[in-house]
Amino acid sequence: MEANNNIEAIEQYIIDAVRQRRTALKISQEKLANELNVSKGFIANVENSNYRAKYNFKHLNELAKILKCSPRDFLPEQAL
């Protein structure tokens, strides 16, 4: 996974991992936003590489609860 001009490789990896888990569980951006207590626009902006929005550690912890996994599932095995 390559980083674009606006985001670091680790940030893009996390975003991609969350999106993959969300789509595998057939959870819409809107449903995820409601459960995470953020706007649907925030999730859309995070998943769109044209924006600098990204998840923070609190988000990752809550996402793991919502997506029924460990926060570690959103991180690479090795440093990028």
Sequence and secondary structure as in RCSB ss.txt:
>XXXX:A:sequence
MEANNNIEAIEQYIIDAVRQRRTALKISQEKLANELNVSKGFIANVENSNYRAKYNFKHLNELAKILKCSPRDFL
PEQAL
>XXXX:A:secstr
    TTS HHHHHHHHHHHHHHHHTT  HHHHHHHHTS HHHHHHHHSTTS     HHHHHHHHHHTTS GGGGS
 SS  
